[in-house]
């Protein structure tokens, strides 16, 4: 039971997430069914939490910076400049974000995907779906070859 808790905690960490936590669980010879359930739960939780936090953070920063007009102007200018650079990628939308999160590289996980969804201006539902599906696909991409071998 202790090792499953370790897998769960690891699967919540940025850069590790479920895709690498499941490898740890397989190394510890844990039941694959339990690992997939634990990792899927962590992906679900991260997807919900980050979908809301990223949009809540935006509201908080806007409210704080509106009190100080110069900060608000700088914040809006900065976000708009980032969105302008991301403009070519908007056409990929949810599908592109799913693929980005699904790529099993340390920089392309659920945390980075949440930030990108904010930059692209996706709503909470699209953000959640992109993070959840991408996270599960990533976990499968990493774990299936190990299980087969």
DRENLO-6835 format. One line per 2 residues: their letters; for each residue x negated, y, z negated of N, C-alpha, C. Coordinates in steps of 0.001 Angstrom, whole numbers, plus 524288, in hexadecimal, padded with zeros to 5 digits. Layout:
BEGIN
A> X Y Z X Y Z X Y Z ~ ...
This chain:
BEGIN
XX> 7FCCA 7FB4E 80000 80000 80000 80000 7FCA1 804ED 80000 ~ 7F84F 804C8 7FD5F 7F4C7 80937 7FD15 7F2B4 80AC3 80277
XX> 7F176 806DD 805A4 7EF6B 807FD 80ADC 7F390 80A7F 80E59 ~ 7F87D 808FF 80DBA 7FCAC 80B7D 810BE 7FD43 81139 80F39
XX> 7FC90 8125E 80A41 7FCB7 817C7 8087F 7F82C 81ADA 80ADD ~ 7F3A4 81871 80B21 7EF1D 81AF7 80DA5 7F046 81C20 81362
XX> 7F2A3 81865 81607 7F406 81922 81B87 7F7D4 81DB6 81C06 ~ 7FBB3 81DE3 818A1 7FF8A 82215 818D1 7FCF9 8276A 817F2
XX> 7F9AF 827CB 8140E 7F701 82CBA 812E9 7F375 82E48 8176C ~ 7F07D 82A90 8197A 7ED19 82BB1 81DF3 7F03F 82D8F 822A5
XX> 7F4D4 82B42 82365 7F7FB 82C98 827F7 7FA48 83215 827AB ~ 7FA08 83488 82329 7FBF0 839DD 8228F 7F7A5 83DEE 82349
XX> 7F2CF 83C3F 82381 7EE65 83FE0 823D1 7ED6E 841BD 82964 ~ 7EC40 846CB 829F9 7EB02 848CA 82F36 7E61D 84625 83161
XX> 7E633 84506 8365C 7E1BA 84289 838E1 7E1C8 83CA0 8387F ~ 7E432 83A8D 8347B 7E489 834DB 833DC 7E9EC 83310 835B6
XX> 7EDD8 834E6 8330A 7F345 833BA 83446 7F420 82DDA 834D7 ~ 7F8B6 82C61 836A2 7FA32 826D9 836DD 7F6E2 823BE 83AB1
XX> 7F529 82643 83EDB 7F245 8236A 842E8 7ED2D 8211C 840F0 ~ 7EAB3 8239F 83D2F 7E5D7 82177 83B0F 7E6C2 81EB5 835DA
XX> 7EAD3 82046 83309 7EC1C 81DA8 82E1F 7EDA4 817FB 82F1A ~ 7F03B 816F7 83379 7F1CE 81198 834B2 7ED05 80E27 835A3
XX> 7E8E2 81069 837BE 7E40C 80D67 83881 7E1CD 80BC9 8333D ~ 7E1F1 80F61 82F83 7E02B 80E1F 82A36 7E36A 8099B 82803
XX> 7E88E 809D3 828C1 7EBFA 805AE 826DE 7EAE5 80077 82977 ~ 7E9CA 8009A 82E7A 7E871 7FBC1 8313C 7E33E 7F99C 82F48
XX> 7DF8D 7FD14 82E3D 7DA82 7FB75 82C13 7DB3D 7F8CB 826C8 ~ 7DF03 7FAB6 823C2 7E022 7F875 81E9E 7E3A6 7F39D 81EFC
XX> 7E4C7 7F1D7 823C2 7E80F 7ED3B 824C1 7ED8D 7EDB7 82285 ~ 7EFBC 7F261 822D7 7F512 7F329 8210D 7F8E5 7F16E 82541
XX> 7FD8F 7F02E 823AE 801AB 7EE6B 82731 802DC 7F2B7 82B28 ~ 802AB 7F166 83029 80367 7F538 8345A 808CD 7F7B4 8341C
XX> 80CBF 7F4A3 832C2 81209 7F6B9 83260 8124F 7FAF6 82E30 ~ 81009 7F9ED 829A4 80FEC 7FDCF 82571 80CD2 802A8 82700
XX> 8088C 801D0 829BE 80559 8063E 82B83 8085A 809BD 82F3D ~ 80B01 80761 832F6 80DF8 80A72 836C7 81254 80D76 83406
XX> 814E8 80B0C 83053 81919 80DAE 82D70 816E6 8124A 82A57 ~ 812BC 81161 82768 81056 81583 8242F 80E6D 819FF 827A8
XX> 80BC7 818B3 82BDB 809B3 81CC3 82F52 80E11 81FB0 8322C ~ 81228 81CF8 833AE 81696 81F95 83636 8195B 8234A 83275
XX> 819C0 821B3 82D91 81C14 8251F 82999 818C4 82A07 828F0 ~ 813AA 82964 828CD 81049 82DFD 82828 8109E 83195 82CEF
XX> 81104 82F56 83194 8119F 83283 8364F 816C8 8357D 8361A ~ 81AE3 832DC 83466 82000 83555 833E4 81FBA 839EC 8300F
XX> 81D66 838F8 82B80 81CF7 83D13 8278C 819BA 841B4 82977 ~ 81539 84092 82BC1 811EA 844C9 82DCB 814C4 847E3 83205
XX> 8178C 84525 83561 81A4D 847BF 839A6 81E79 84B78 83793 ~ 82160 849BF 833B3 8256C 84D1B 83161 822EF 851AF 82E83
XX> 81F45 85078 82B16 81CDB 85485 827D5 81A21 8589E 82B31 ~ 816F9 856EB 82EE2 81414 85AA9 8321A 817A9 85DBC 835C4
XX> 81BE8 85B5A 8378D 81FA5 85E26 83AD6 821EE 862D3 837ED ~ 82307 86202 832FF 8254B 8663A 82FDF 82126 86A00 82DD5
XX> 81CC4 867F2 82C1C 818BB 86B53 829E2 8169E 86F2A 82DDF ~ 815B5 86D6B 832A4 8135F 870DC 83690 81713 87569 837C9
XX> 81C32 87463 837DF 81FEA 87891 838DF 820C4 87BF1 83405 ~ 8207F 87991 82F71 820EC 87C81 82A90 81C33 88016 829E8
XX> 817AA 87E1F 82B22 812E5 8813B 82AC6 81343 88612 82E43 ~ 81557 88559 832E4 81602 889C0 8367A 81993 88DE0 83410
XX> 81DE1 88C30 831C2 82186 88FE5 82F59 81EE8 892CF 82AD4 ~ 81C0C 89002 827A2 81970 8926D 82328 81569 8966D 824F9
XX> 8123F 894FC 828CB 80E45 8989A 82AC4 810D9 89D68 82D22 ~ 8150A 89CA6 8300C 817BF 8A11D 83260 81A08 8A4B0 82E32
XX> 81C65 8A25E 82A23 81EB2 8A58D 825FD 81A81 8A895 82305 ~ 8163A 8A5F6 821CC 81206 8A8A2 81F07 80F87 8ACDD 8225B
XX> 80EBA 8ABA6 8273E 80C0C 8AF6B 82A92 80F94 8B3F7 82C28 ~ 814C5 8B343 82BE7 81843 8B79D 82D2C 817F1 8BBE8 8290E
XX> 81681 8BA71 82451 815CD 8BE55 82037 8112D 8C1DE 8217D ~ 80D7E 8BF9E 82435 808DA 8C285 825C8 808CF 8C28E 82BB6
XX> 80AC7 8C6AD 82DF5 80BC0 8C70F 8338F 80705 8C589 836DA ~ 80269 8C70A 83548 7FDBA 8C5DC 83863 7FCB6 8BFFC 8388E
XX> 7FD96 8BD4E 83427 7FCEB 8B799 8340C 800DC 8B4F5 837A3 ~ 805A1 8B6E1 83788 809AA 8B49E 83AE0 80844 8B532 8409F
XX> 80684 8B9C3 84206 804F9 8BAAE 84777 8006D 8B72F 84905 ~ 7FCA2 8B690 8458D 7F826 8B327 846B3 7F9E6 8AD81 84742
XX> 7FD4F 8ABC0 843BE 7FF45 8A665 843D7 80238 8A54F 848EA ~ 805D6 8A8C8 84A42 808EC 8A80C 84F06 8055A 8A819 853CE
XX> 801A8 8ABB0 853EB 7FE00 8AC04 85853 7FACB 8A701 858C8 ~ 7F904 8A4F4 8545B 7F5E4 8A02D 85457 7F919 89B81 8564B
XX> 7FDBF 89ADE 85437 80117 89678 855C9 80285 896ED 85B8B ~ 803CD 89B96 85D41 80525 89C49 862C9 80083 89B27 86656
XX> 7FBCA 89C89 864A5 7F734 89B63 867E1 7F633 89582 86836 ~ 7F70E 892C3 863EB 7F671 88D0E 863FF 7FA99 88AA3 8677F
XX> 7FF6B 88C69 866F1 803B2 88A4E 86A2F 802AC 88B54 86FF8 ~ 8005F 88FC3 87123 7FF1C 8910F 87691 7FB2C 88D25 878C4
XX> 7F743 88BAB 87588 7F364 887D6 87748 7F5C2 8826B 877DE ~ 7F9D8 8814B 874E3 7FC69 87C34 87526 800B3 87C0B 87949
XX> 801DA 8805C 87BBE 80614 880BB 87F91 805EE 87C62 883B1 ~ 80150 87B27 885EF 8013A 87705 889E6 802FD 871A7 887D1
XX> 80289 870E4 882B4 803E3 86BCF 88075 80995 86B71 87ECC ~ 80C62 86FC1 87ECC 811DD 86FBA 87D30 8152E 86C28 8808D
XX> 813BD 86B99 8856D 816E5 86868 88900 81707 862B2 88754 ~ 8132A 86102 88451 81315 85B91 8827E 816A2 85AC8 87DC6
XX> 8179E 85EE2 87ACC 81B49 85ED1 8766F 81AAE 85A41 872B9 ~ 81F1C 857F4 87174 81F4A 853A8 86DA5 81C24 84EFB 86F95
XX> 81CAF 84DB3 87485 819E6 84932 876B3 813FE 849F2 87641 ~ 81226 84E8C 8777D 80C8E 84FB1 87714 80AA3 84F73 8717F
XX> 80DDD 85161 86DE9 80C52 85135 8685F 80C33 84B9E 86658 ~ 80FDE 8486B 8680C 80FD5 842DF 86683 80AC3 84056 86851
XX> 80950 84144 86D19 8047A 83EFB 86F36 7FFBA 84106 86C3C ~ 7FFAF 84623 86B2A 7FB4C 8486B 86847 7FAB0 845DE 862E9
XX> 7FEFA 84554 8600D 7FEC6 842F3 85AD2 7FD5F 83D34 85B3D ~ 7FF0F 83A9A 85F61 7FE1C 83501 86005 7F873 833AB 8613F
XX> 7F584 83761 8634C 7F004 83656 86487 7ED17 8357A 85F68 ~ 7EAC6 830EF 85EB4 7E859 82FB4 859A3 7E2E3 83215 858EA
XX> 7E2B5 8373E 858D0 7DDE6 83A0E 8579C 7DED4 83D3C 852AA ~ 7DAC9 83E25 84F91 7DB8F 840F2 84AA1 7DE1B 84658 84B31
XX> 7DD3C 8490E 84F6D 7DF52 84E5C 84FF9 7E4D9 84E73 85235 ~ 7E6E7 84A12 853D7 7EBE3 84A13 856AC 7F056 8477F 853B2
XX> 7F078 84808 84EB1 7F46F 84554 84BA4 7F94C 84889 84A71 ~ 7FC0A 846D9 84682 800FF 84929 844F9 8003D 84EC0 842FB
XX> 7FC1D 84FA7 83FFB 7FB2D 854E8 83DE5 7FA2C 858D3 84248 ~ 7F6C7 85782 845DB 7F5A1 85AFD 84A42 7FA69 85B84 84DBE
XX> 7FD3E 85740 84E74 80209 85764 8518C 80611 85B23 84F47 ~ 80677 85B5D 84A12 80A1E 85F04 84792 80896 864A1 848C7
XX> 8038D 865BD 84889 801BA 86B06 849BB 802CD 86C60 84F74 ~ 801C5 868B8 852E8 802AF 869AF 8587E 80882 86A79 85991
XX> 80BD4 86788 856E5 81171 8683D 857B4 81320 86DB3 85608 ~ 810B0 86FAA 851F6 811CB 87501 8503D 81003 878ED 8545C
XX> 80B58 87821 85666 80942 87BA1 85A6E 80CCB 87B8E 85F42 ~ 80EAE 876F1 860A9 81213 87674 8653B 817A0 87865 8642C
XX> 818E1 87931 85F2F 81E10 87B1C 85DD2 82241 876F8 85DCD ~ 820C0 8720D 85CFE 824A1 86DD8 85CC7 827BE 86E37 857B5
XX> 82CAE 86CB1 857E8 82FD3 86CC4 85329 82E7A 86815 84FAE ~ 830C7 867F4 84B0F 82F86 863E1 84734 830D7 85E69 84935
XX> 8352D 85DDF 84BE1 836C6 858B3 84DC9 832F4 856A5 851D9 ~ 8318E 859EC 8559B 82DD3 85844 8599F 8287A 85738 85737
XX> 82707 85A62 8536B 82208 8598E 850BD 82214 8544F 84E02 ~ 82634 85342 84B0E 8269A 84E4C 8483D 8264C 849AC 84BFC
XX> 82968 849CA 8501D 82978 8456B 853D8 8241C 8449B 85657 ~ 82196 848D7 857CC 81C6B 84872 85A3F 8186B 84619 85681
XX> 8186A 84802 851B3 8149E 84616 84DDF 815AF 84068 84C75 ~ 81A9C 83F20 84B9D 81C04 839CF 84A0A 81ACD 835D8 84E55
XX> 81C7F 836EC 8530F 81B81 83342 85759 815AD 832F4 85898 ~ 8131E 83767 858EB 80D85 83776 85A0A 80A5E 834A0 855E1
XX> 80BBE 83573 850F0 80900 832D3 84CA8 80997 82CEE 84CDC ~ 80E4C 82B1B 84E09 80F2A 8256F 84E61 80C77 8230F 85323
XX> 80C8D 825D9 85776 809CD 823E7 85C22 803FA 82391 85B0D ~ 801DA 8278A 8587F 7FC4C 8278D 8572C 7FAE3 822E8 853B2
XX> 7FE36 821E4 84FD6 7FD4D 81D79 84C56 7FD40 8185D 84F6F ~ 800C0 817CE 8532A 800F9 81310 8565E 7FC31 81294 859E6
XX> 7FA9F 816F7 85C41 7F613 816E8 85FBA 7F13D 814F0 85CD7 ~ 7F0A9 81692 85802 7EC0C 8151C 854F5 7EC7C 80F92 852CE
XX> 7F10C 80E0C 8510A 7F184 80915 84E34 7F26A 8044B 851B9 ~ 7F517 804D1 85605 7F659 80045 85948 7F179 7FD7E 85B44
XX> 7ED8C 8003D 85D4C 7E8E0 7FD5F 85F00 7E624 7FA62 85A98 ~ 7E647 7FC93 855EC 7E3DE 7F9E3 85173 7E6F4 7F511 84FF2
XX> 7EC1C 7F583 85005 7EF7F 7F118 84E9C 7EEF1 7ECB3 85297 ~ 7EEAE 7EE15 8579E 7EE43 7EA2B 85BBC 7E91F 7E726 85B5B
X> 7E4F9 7E9F8 85A1D 7DFDE 7E766 859C0 7DFB7 7E449 854D8
